[in-house]
Amino acid sequence: MPIALPASDPLMLASVKTFRRLRDENDYARAEPQRLRVIEAGTQSRIEDLAQGSPLGKHAADELRIMNALYPDKEPVPGQKLKIVE
């Protein structure tokens, strides 16, 4: 007796057929996950400065503020632990 396949199976199979091997260094670099790191804020630590080196993109400053309970416009105080994304 054949097993009935869900209607979404053709869509899933089409998606699977788009997979390919990683080919070069750029592929491997893009496949690396972003990592959280905890740092200690210094006297000159500003969210905008931390956001410039972040892989988070266009809204990095807002995302860093949210992750560190500094949203919408607070800045870290010296000695405060901060989560950043690398």
Secondary structure, DSSP 8 states (H G I E B T S, - for coil): ------TTHHHHHHHHTT-----SHHHHHHHS---EEEEE--TT--HHHHHHT-TT-TTHHHHHHHHTT-TTT----TT-EEEEE-
